[in-house]
Amino acid sequence: MAIKLQPTADRLVVKSIEAEDKTKTGIYLPDTAKEKPQEGKVLAVGPGRLSDDGKRVAMEIKVGDIVVYSKYGGTEIKVDDEELIILRESDILARKN
């Protein structure tokens, strides 16, 4: 997917990975019982933040990484009927291998 957004500084654009519709034991969950997704695929990254001395600090997260992020972090936006989240790198809790 070609993304039409280029994040600035230490921000990144993430597409949420929806939670499963059923539990491991086979029970289907209604939409009201599902938790807000906290995993996503990184679609775009900014160039990194500027340090106090004016040098660019490169991002650790790369396009294509699967990340776990803060439950209520970031800003949700809609681009071409696709729901995306713009997060700061500090909202990323972990990267999945």
N, C-alpha and C positions, 0 to 999 in steps of 0.2 A: 504494500500500500504506500503510495506517495503521499506524504503529509504536507499540508500547505502552511504549516506553522514552523517558525524557527525560534525556539526559546532563547531568552537572553540570560546572561550571567550564569548563575548556578541552578537554573531551572531545567526541567525536562518534561516531556510530554509522554504520558503513559496511557495505554489502553487496558482497562480492567479485564481481568480474567474472572468470569462469573463462577460462583460457587456451584457445586453439584446440586442437582434437584432432588437427590435422594441420599440417605445416610448409608453407611457401610452395610447396615443390616437390611437395606432394601426399602426403608420407609420413605415415601415421597414427601417433600417439604412444601408447604404453601409459600407463596411469595412473602407473606407477612412474617414467616418464621425464619426466613433467610437473613443472614448477617450481611452487612455492607462488605463488598469485596475489598480485600487488602493486598491482592496480588495483581500484577500487571506486567505487560510487555512494554519496554521502552521503545518509543517510536522516533524520538528526536531528543537531542541534548544540546544545551547551550555551551558556550566556549569555556565556562568556568568563572568563578568569582575573582574579584580583584582583592589582593591582600592589602594590608595597611600601607605597605611601601609601594603599592601600585603595580605589582607583578601579578600576572594571571596565574591562578591556581587551577590546573587541569582537573576535569571531572574524572572520578573513579568509575562511574557508571557509563556504559556504552550502549549504543543503539542495538536492540535485539536482546538485551539482558532481561531476564525475568526477575522482578524485584518484589519485596514485601515492603509496604509503606504504612505510615501512620493511618489509623482508621478514619480520622476526620481531617487529615492533612490535605493541602492542595485546594485547587479551584476547579470545579467541574465545568466543562464547556461542551458545546455540541458543534461539530464541524462536519458538514455534508452528511447529516443524519447519523453521525457516529459520536458516541459519548466518550470524551477523553478527559483526562485530569492533568493539570499543570501543577507539578510539585517542585519544591526546592530539593536539592540534593540532601539536605539535612533531614528531610521527611522520609528518606529511604532508610529502612531499618536493617535490611539484609538483601543480598543478591543470591539467587538460587543457582546452583551449578548444574 
